[in-house]
Amino acid sequence: MLYILLICLIISIIITGILIRNYFTFEPLVDTTNTLKNDTLLSVCIPARNEEKNLSRCLRSILFQNYKKIEICVMDDHSDDKTWHIMNEYQTQHPDKVRIFKSSPKPDGWLGKSWACHQLSQKAKGEYLIFIDADTWMKQDVLKAAIQRFKQYNLDCLTVWPQQITRSFWEKVLIPMLYYVLLGFLITDYVTNIPKWIPAFLRKYISPLFAAANGQFIAFSKDVYQKIGGHEVVKHEIVEDVELSRIIKRSGFRLRMFHGIGSFYCRMYNNRLEIRDGFRKNFLAGFHYNIFLFVLAGIFHIIMYILPVVLFVYGLISSHQIILSLSFLVLALTLFQRILLADWFKWNKWYAFSHSLGVLWFQYLGILSVTDYLLKRNVNWKGRSIKLKTGSSHTRL
């Protein structure tokens, strides 16, 4: 057990180092020192399915942007609520800005969101395509900042990780876990620039391993989007945003990530059931349905974040000072990491103490996801049924 705790401590130190590095190097999208100007037409593309609670806030925030050369293209993805009615109202009020469409029937082999985004890309007239989710909203300088960043870094694609708004108990426990994994295990600089310590002959093979993106805000220059095949090349991928980032990297184009703290916001889910169903559809898909790798990741998290808690209690009861000290150091580092993340993203710091609870919840979700996959069980999301195809990385919706 001592050797395991020592390994956990070393890994915790490495994670802490990565997180601190990202804290200082992961750039905000909005940079007030950047004064580049451009009058290029931007197409903001919004796929919307049953978004009557969110769509108005999203559209209002875009209409109030200080970058005026914008068209807002909204696709009603077969909603059965008031989404179309809301879209219609905004087009009537802002006919020069808002263009609305009804999705055509989805062809076989396509997932709903990718099909809606594909149709939007064909309707859009802008030189840049910015795909955002309908449950996001932004401050008035976000789109201007996006075009500035494209020019500043000579980018082909950029993506933004929003400041996630959490209100219910389970949101506060679980949503920060996503950012913990992203910013504790990935050096964000490497998404754009391959580390110099990787030999040159390996870089084109290694580069896609550092790819990451967030479909809540992912933007392309239109010509590059068309060159890589757009959403059609990821039509069967549940985690289409990550796959698009890999294709961008594999094709030799430039991708950069930014954060949206203080400027770009999202509330992904409202309660535990929404979180479960939302993550359930893409948890295993994020591992390309590699059961071995998925189980290995689960074991790693149990050893890293559950075992030290058990051993700390054991150390207290048995007065085993070495086990007590090592487990305490591991737990203290994890707590420091979560407090730093909470301070960074404006979350409640007290929920840093819930990290082990969040890990246990994701173990439960992992078991559920593997069971869905092996039993060929459908997963429901927004009134649609997703069936995982055993033995393939594809899904059918």
RODO-2510 file (C-alpha; in nm, 4 decimals, decimal comma):
residues 397
     n   res          X          Y          Z
     1     m     0,0000     0,0000     0,0000
     2     l     0,2898     0,2353     0,0704
     3     y     0,4162     0,2030    -0,2862
     4     i     0,0676     0,2696    -0,4235
     5     l     0,0344     0,5806    -0,2090
     6     l     0,3781     0,7005    -0,3220
     7     i     0,2721     0,6602    -0,6857
     8     c    -0,0538     0,8436    -0,6135
     9     l     0,1451     1,1243    -0,4510
    10     i     0,3765     1,1561    -0,7519
    11     i     0,0800     1,1630    -0,9902
    12     s    -0,0933     1,4238    -0,7716
    13     i     0,2163     1,6427    -0,7841
    14     i     0,2228     1,6137    -1,1645
    15     i    -0,1494     1,6992    -1,1903
    16     t    -0,0957     1,9973    -0,9621
    17     g     0,1878     2,1170    -1,1850
    18     i    -0,0219     2,0842    -1,5009
    19     l    -0,3155     2,2641    -1,3405
    20     i    -0,0987     2,5525    -1,2189
    21     r     0,0646     2,5823    -1,5603
    22     n    -0,2770     2,5947    -1,7277
    23     y    -0,3936     2,8513    -1,4727
    24     f    -0,1280     3,0912    -1,5988
    25     t    -0,1191     2,9994    -1,9704
    26     f    -0,4781     2,9050    -2,0692
    27     e    -0,5974     3,2298    -2,2260
    28     p    -0,9396     3,3929    -2,2015
    29     l    -1,1182     3,4452    -2,5299
    30     v    -1,1792     3,8121    -2,4497
    31     d    -0,8552     4,0095    -2,4221
    32     t    -0,9056     4,3828    -2,3627
    33     t    -0,5531     4,4597    -2,4864
    34     n    -0,6313     4,3210    -2,8304
    35     t    -0,7407     4,5982    -3,0681
    36     l    -0,7491     4,4164    -3,4008
    37     k    -1,0499     4,5094    -3,6142
    38     n    -1,2274     4,3264    -3,8927
    39     d    -1,5567     4,3553    -4,0822
    40     t    -1,5750     3,9925    -4,1973
    41     l    -1,9237     3,8367    -4,1933
    42     l    -1,9678     3,5835    -3,9121
    43     s    -2,2343     3,3133    -3,9231
    44     v    -2,3490     3,2047    -3,5772
    45     c    -2,5049     2,8604    -3,6228
    46     i    -2,7372     2,7280    -3,3527
    47     p    -2,8939     2,3799    -3,3669
    48     a    -3,1995     2,3868    -3,1406
    49     r    -3,4042     2,0910    -3,0234
    50     n    -3,6600     2,1514    -2,7479
    51     e    -3,4817     2,4652    -2,6262
    52     e    -3,7780     2,6838    -2,5314
    53     k    -3,6241     2,7507    -2,1865
    54     n    -3,2869     2,8648    -2,3213
    55     l    -3,3176     2,9986    -2,6749
    56     s    -3,4355     3,3539    -2,6028
    57     r    -3,1456     3,4240    -2,3677
    58     c    -2,9002     3,2869    -2,6223
    59     l    -3,0404     3,4914    -2,9130
    60     r    -3,0612     3,8131    -2,7111
    61     s    -2,6975     3,7864    -2,6139
    62     i    -2,5936     3,7505    -2,9785
    63     l    -2,8110     4,0357    -3,0989
    64     f    -2,6433     4,2699    -2,8484
    65     q    -2,2901     4,1945    -2,9717
    66     n    -2,0654     4,4935    -3,0465
    67     y    -1,9495     4,3167    -3,3626
    68     k    -2,2313     4,4020    -3,6017
    69     k    -2,1559     4,2042    -3,9189
    70     i    -2,3314     3,8908    -3,7972
    71     e    -2,5985     3,6580    -3,9250
    72     i    -2,7703     3,4245    -3,6797
    73     c    -2,8770     3,0948    -3,8367
    74     v    -3,1034     2,8801    -3,6182
    75     m    -3,2136     2,5284    -3,7097
    76     d    -3,5213     2,3779    -3,5443
    77     d    -3,4229     2,0148    -3,5030
    78     h    -3,7746     1,8633    -3,4958
    79     s    -3,8673     2,0215    -3,1621
    80     d    -4,2005     1,9400    -2,9995
    81     d    -4,2094     2,2427    -2,7695
    82     k    -4,2207     2,6197    -2,8433
    83     t    -3,8735     2,6396    -2,9960
    84     w    -4,0005     2,7159    -3,3478
    85     h    -4,2411     2,9805    -3,2167
    86     i    -3,9559     3,1587    -3,0369
    87     m    -3,7351     3,1422    -3,3451
    88     n    -4,0156     3,2868    -3,5559
    89     e    -4,0657     3,5775    -3,3163
    90     y    -3,6980     3,6713    -3,3275
    91     q    -3,6848     3,6547    -3,7054
    92     t    -3,9903     3,8808    -3,7262
    93     q    -3,8311     4,1314    -3,4884
    94     h    -3,4819     4,1141    -3,6459
    95     p    -3,5249     4,0123    -4,0111
    96     d    -3,1855     4,1576    -4,1041
    97     k    -3,0016     3,9413    -3,8489
    98     v    -3,1934     3,6215    -3,7786
    99     r    -3,2485     3,3428    -4,0302
   100     i    -3,4490     3,0395    -3,9234
   101     f    -3,4859     2,6946    -4,0740
   102     k    -3,6645     2,3678    -4,0108
   103     s    -3,4493     2,0573    -4,0285
   104     s    -3,5073     1,8121    -4,3098
   105     p    -3,5700     1,4486    -4,2130
   106     k    -3,2501     1,2971    -4,0828
   107     p    -3,0849     1,0483    -4,3203
   108     d    -2,9743     0,7070    -4,1955
   109     g    -2,6321     0,7084    -4,0352
   110     w    -2,6521     1,0646    -3,9038
   111     l    -2,6849     1,1829    -3,5475
   112     g    -2,9311     1,4651    -3,4930
   113     k    -2,6939     1,7440    -3,3853
   114     s    -2,4406     1,6776    -3,6617
   115     w    -2,7201     1,6694    -3,9197
   116     a    -2,8550     2,0042    -3,7970
   117     c    -2,5049     2,1581    -3,7979
   118     h    -2,4409     2,0236    -4,1477
   119     q    -2,7583     2,1867    -4,2775
   120     l    -2,6700     2,5130    -4,1038
   121     s    -2,3271     2,5134    -4,2680
   122     q    -2,4944     2,4900    -4,6075
   123     k    -2,7230     2,7842    -4,5301
   124     a    -2,4572     3,0086    -4,3722
   125     k    -2,3051     3,2889    -4,5808
   126     g    -2,0227     3,4005    -4,3504
   127     e    -1,6493     3,3537    -4,3926
   128     y    -1,6409     3,2115    -4,0408
   129     l    -1,8833     2,9547    -3,8999
   130     i    -1,9379     2,9678    -3,5239
   131     f    -2,1372     2,6744    -3,3892
   132     i    -2,2817     2,7293    -3,0425
   133     d    -2,5350     2,5455    -2,8284
   134     a    -2,8710     2,7023    -2,7512
   135     d    -2,8120     2,6755    -2,3746
   136     t    -2,5196     2,9200    -2,3904
   137     w    -2,5109     3,2986    -2,3679
   138     m    -2,2402     3,5582    -2,3983
   139     k    -2,1337     3,9121    -2,3173
   140     q    -2,1293     4,1713    -2,5927
   141     d    -1,7604     4,1481    -2,6901
   142     v    -1,7337     3,7693    -2,7419
   143     l    -1,7805     3,7484    -3,1191
   144     k    -1,5495     4,0413    -3,1838
   145     a    -1,2916     3,8687    -2,9644
   146     a    -1,3345     3,5447    -3,1620
   147     i    -1,2515     3,7067    -3,4949
   148     q    -0,9625     3,8927    -3,3321
   149     r    -0,8210     3,5654    -3,2021
   150     f    -0,8482     3,4050    -3,5453
   151     k    -0,6361     3,6857    -3,6875
   152     q    -0,3981     3,7168    -3,3945
   153     y    -0,2919     3,3498    -3,3989
   154     n    -0,3564     3,2753    -3,7676
   155     l    -0,6062     3,0067    -3,6672
   156     d    -0,8209     2,7729    -3,8723
   157     c    -1,0358     2,6660    -3,5790
   158     l    -1,0924     2,7850    -3,2239
   159     t    -1,3004     2,6538    -2,9390
   160     v    -1,4126     2,8055    -2,6099
   161     w    -1,4727     2,6337    -2,2762
   162     p    -1,7494     2,8346    -2,1104
   163     q    -1,7873     2,9317    -1,7508
   164     q    -2,0298     2,6631    -1,6405
   165     i    -2,3135     2,7882    -1,4219
   166     t    -2,4076     2,5372    -1,1507
   167     r    -2,7049     2,5730    -0,9176
   168     s    -2,8320     2,2367    -0,7944
   169     f    -2,6326     2,0102    -0,5599
   170     w    -2,5382     1,7527    -0,8227
   171     e    -2,4400     2,0166    -1,0760
   172     k    -2,1970     2,1605    -0,8212
   173     v    -2,0566     1,8152    -0,7471
   174     l    -2,0284     1,6784    -1,1016
   175     i    -1,9844     1,9552    -1,3601
   176     p    -1,6448     2,0723    -1,2217
   177     m    -1,5166     1,7149    -1,2646
   178     l    -1,5118     1,7667    -1,6423
   179     y    -1,2872     2,0690    -1,6133
   180     y    -1,0707     1,8931    -1,3567
   181     v    -0,9924     1,6185    -1,6088
   182     l    -0,9415     1,8662    -1,8931
   183     l    -0,7135     2,1072    -1,7078
   184     g    -0,5424     1,8587    -1,4783
   185     f    -0,4483     1,6035    -1,7444
   186     l    -0,3968     1,8139    -2,0594
   187     i    -0,1472     2,0967    -2,1064
   188     t    -0,3634     2,3346    -2,3060
   189     d    -0,0689     2,4837    -2,4966
   190     y    -0,0150     2,1453    -2,6603
   191     v    -0,3518     2,1646    -2,8344
   192     t    -0,1965     2,4307    -3,0605
   193     n     0,1774     2,3661    -3,0414
   194     i     0,3202     2,0159    -3,0280
   195     p     0,5781     1,9956    -2,7466
   196     k     0,9361     2,0302    -2,8682
   197     w     1,0477     1,7248    -2,6735
   198     i     0,8519     1,4996    -2,9121
   199     p     1,0755     1,3891    -3,2032
   200     a     0,9876     1,5570    -3,5348
   201     f     0,9131     1,2273    -3,7127
   202     l     0,6491     1,1418    -3,4507
   203     r     0,4736     1,4756    -3,4281
   204     k     0,2116     1,4213    -3,6974
   205     y     0,1103     1,0960    -3,5265
   206     i     0,1189     1,2358    -3,1735
   207     s    -0,0545     1,5658    -3,2546
   208     p    -0,4156     1,4303    -3,2577
   209     l    -0,3641     1,2916    -2,9062
   210     f    -0,3544     1,6499    -2,7787
   211     a    -0,6730     1,7486    -2,9602
   212     a    -0,9690     1,8772    -2,7595
   213     a    -1,2712     2,0946    -2,8326
   214     n    -1,6039     2,1979    -2,6872
   215     g    -1,9086     2,1878    -2,9140
   216     q    -2,0756     2,4556    -2,7019
   217     f    -1,8548     2,6988    -2,8970
   218     i    -1,6467     2,5781    -3,1877
   219     a    -1,5607     2,8048    -3,4808
   220     f    -1,4016     2,7445    -3,8207
   221     s    -1,2932     2,9460    -4,1154
   222     k    -1,5435     2,8303    -4,3758
   223     d    -1,2870     2,7121    -4,6289
   224     v    -1,1109     2,4913    -4,3732
   225     y    -1,4446     2,3554    -4,2509
   226     q    -1,5248     2,2540    -4,6079
   227     k    -1,1772     2,1079    -4,6673
   228     i    -1,2049     1,8689    -4,3726
   229     g    -1,5561     1,7654    -4,4785
   230     g    -1,7476     1,9510    -4,2082
   231     h    -1,9922     1,7697    -3,9847
   232     e    -2,0481     1,5065    -4,2497
   233     v    -1,7204     1,3351    -4,1528
   234     v    -1,8427     1,3040    -3,7935
   235     k    -2,2066     1,2326    -3,8733
   236     h    -2,2109     0,9167    -3,6586
   237     e    -1,9966     1,0476    -3,3688
   238     i    -2,1657     1,1351    -3,0395
   239     v    -1,8621     1,3381    -2,9270
   240     e    -1,8390     1,5104    -3,2624
   241     d    -1,6578     1,8145    -3,1230
   242     v    -1,3532     1,6157    -3,0081
   243     e    -1,3458     1,4177    -3,3314
   244     l    -1,3546     1,7392    -3,5351
   245     s    -1,0588     1,8701    -3,3353
   246     r    -0,8658     1,5512    -3,4098
   247     i    -0,9392     1,5855    -3,7802
   248     i    -0,8263     1,9493    -3,7718
   249     k    -0,4981     1,8484    -3,6076
   250     r    -0,4515     1,5452    -3,8310
   251     s    -0,5006     1,7635    -4,1384
   252     g    -0,2293     2,0057    -4,0294
   253     f    -0,4586     2,3015    -3,9527
   254     r    -0,4225     2,5326    -3,6520
   255     l    -0,6553     2,4899    -3,3534
   256     r    -0,6493     2,6820    -3,0269
   257     m    -0,8578     2,6615    -2,7094
   258     f    -0,9682     2,9538    -2,4932
   259     h    -1,1762     2,9853    -2,1799
   260     g    -1,4856     3,2022    -2,1462
   261     i    -1,4679     3,2962    -1,7785
   262     g    -1,6540     3,6233    -1,7320
   263     s    -1,7727     3,6382    -2,0935
   264     f    -1,9227     3,3113    -2,2245
   265     y    -2,1565     3,1008    -2,0124
   266     c    -2,3463     2,7746    -2,0176
   267     r    -2,5724     2,5808    -1,7881
   268     m    -2,5503     2,2308    -1,9286
   269     y    -2,8002     2,0508    -1,7067
   270     n    -3,0487     2,1375    -1,4331
   271     n    -3,0554     1,8275    -1,2121
   272     r    -2,9021     1,4861    -1,1514
   273     l    -3,1230     1,3001    -1,4011
   274     e    -3,0363     1,5403    -1,6807
   275     i    -2,6684     1,5048    -1,5942
   276     r    -2,6978     1,1261    -1,5944
   277     d    -2,8754     1,1078    -1,9291
   278     g    -2,6572     1,3761    -2,0874
   279     f    -2,3300     1,2093    -1,9877
   280     r    -2,4616     0,8581    -2,0332
   281     k    -2,4871     0,8950    -2,4092
   282     n    -2,1249     1,0031    -2,4576
   283     f    -1,9227     0,8712    -2,1620
   284     l    -1,8096     0,5487    -2,3287
   285     a    -1,8104     0,7133    -2,6719
   286     g    -1,5336     0,9435    -2,5474
   287     f    -1,3146     0,6303    -2,5203
   288     h    -1,4158     0,5139    -2,8703
   289     y    -1,5975     0,2225    -2,7040
   290     n    -1,2675     0,0713    -2,5916
   291     i    -1,3908    -0,1248    -2,2892
   292     f    -1,0411    -0,2130    -2,1704
   293     l    -0,9243     0,1490    -2,1699
   294     f    -1,2527     0,2610    -2,0131
   295     v    -1,2239     0,0106    -1,7261
   296     l    -0,8572     0,0989    -1,6815
   297     a    -0,9506     0,4666    -1,6426
   298     g    -1,2129     0,3711    -1,3836
   299     i    -0,9596     0,1693    -1,1836
   300     f    -0,7131     0,4581    -1,2010
   301     h    -0,9689     0,6989    -1,0534
   302     i    -1,0603     0,4578    -0,7757
   303     i    -0,6943     0,4143    -0,6802
   304     m    -0,6190     0,7865    -0,7070
   305     y    -0,9241     0,9335    -0,5344
   306     i    -1,1054     0,6652    -0,3335
   307     l    -0,8244     0,4495    -0,1971
   308     p    -0,6460     0,7432    -0,0218
   309     v    -0,9690     0,8224     0,1640
   310     v    -0,9961     0,4607     0,2835
   311     l    -0,6289     0,4481     0,3803
   312     f    -0,6510     0,7806     0,5602
   313     v    -0,9302     0,6426     0,7783
   314     y    -0,7281     0,3238     0,8284
   315     g    -0,4247     0,5306     0,9270
   316     l    -0,6283     0,7212     1,1831
   317     i    -0,7691     0,4022     1,3367
   318     s    -0,4429     0,2056     1,3325
   319     s    -0,2117     0,5017     1,4085
   320     h     0,0041     0,3984     1,1117
   321     q     0,1876     0,7255     1,0695
   322     i     0,3398     0,6664     0,7234
   323     i     0,0080     0,5605     0,5670
   324     l    -0,1664     0,8451     0,7460
   325     s     0,0881     1,1021     0,6247
   326     l     0,1029     0,9851     0,2641
   327     s    -0,2739     0,9546     0,2260
   328     f    -0,3171     1,2972     0,3851
   329     l    -0,0732     1,4528     0,1348
   330     v    -0,2575     1,2954    -0,1597
   331     l    -0,5932     1,4160    -0,0304
   332     a    -0,4567     1,7623     0,0476
   333     l    -0,3174     1,8016    -0,3041
   334     t    -0,6496     1,6937    -0,4582
   335     l    -0,8320     1,9418    -0,2374
   336     f    -0,5882     2,2180    -0,3373
   337     q    -0,6432     2,1362    -0,7055
   338     r    -1,0205     2,1555    -0,6703
   339     i    -1,0101     2,4804    -0,4699
   340     l    -0,7831     2,6367    -0,7323
   341     l    -1,0219     2,5247    -1,0073
   342     a    -1,3245     2,6539    -0,8159
   343     d    -1,1603     2,9917    -0,7614
   344     w    -1,0671     3,0083    -1,1301
   345     f    -1,4129     2,9223    -1,2656
   346     k    -1,6146     3,1000    -0,9927
   347     w    -1,7631     2,7862    -0,8385
   348     n    -1,8475     2,7236    -0,4727
   349     k    -1,5174     2,6238    -0,3087
   350     w    -1,6867     2,4082    -0,0442
   351     y    -1,7736     2,1554    -0,3151
   352     a    -1,4023     2,0871    -0,3557
   353     f    -1,4542     1,8470    -0,0643
   354     s    -1,7001     1,6448    -0,2760
   355     h    -1,4384     1,5184    -0,5217
   356     s    -1,4490     1,1571    -0,4021
   357     l    -1,8298     1,1609    -0,4165
   358     g    -1,8084     1,2802    -0,7773
   359     v    -1,5613     1,0025    -0,8612
   360     l    -1,7953     0,7411    -0,7130
   361     w    -2,0876     0,8830    -0,9118
   362     f    -1,8902     0,8540    -1,2358
   363     q    -1,8021     0,4921    -1,1480
   364     y    -2,1758     0,4289    -1,1255
   365     l    -2,2226     0,6018    -1,4618
   366     g    -1,9393     0,3956    -1,6088
   367     i    -2,1065     0,0714    -1,5041
   368     l    -2,4332     0,1970    -1,6520
   369     s    -2,2620     0,2930    -1,9787
   370     v    -2,0846    -0,0412    -2,0201
   371     t    -2,4096    -0,2244    -1,9431
   372     d    -2,5924    -0,0162    -2,2047
   373     y    -2,3258    -0,1025    -2,4592
   374     l    -2,3015    -0,4750    -2,3902
   375     l    -2,6787    -0,5255    -2,3684
   376     k    -2,7354    -0,3052    -2,6770
   377     r    -2,9647    -0,0881    -2,4689
   378     n    -3,0989     0,2381    -2,6075
   379     v    -3,0113     0,5681    -2,4385
   380     n    -3,2708     0,8457    -2,4523
   381     w    -3,1891     1,2139    -2,4873
   382     k    -3,4271     1,4981    -2,5745
   383     g    -3,6925     1,2599    -2,6961
   384     r    -3,4593     1,0622    -2,9198
   385     s    -3,3292     0,7119    -2,8758
   386     i    -2,9573     0,6453    -2,9212
   387     k    -2,8566     0,2872    -2,9883
   388     l    -2,4906     0,2005    -2,9455
   389     k    -2,3568    -0,0384    -3,2082
   390     t    -2,1543    -0,3098    -3,0406
   391     g    -1,8075    -0,3513    -3,1785
   392     s    -1,8021    -0,0144    -3,3524
   393     s    -1,7333     0,3461    -3,2702
   394     h    -2,0512     0,4432    -3,4527
   395     t    -2,3942     0,5108    -3,3173
   396     r    -2,7347     0,5399    -3,4714
   397     l    -2,9904     0,7983    -3,3696
***
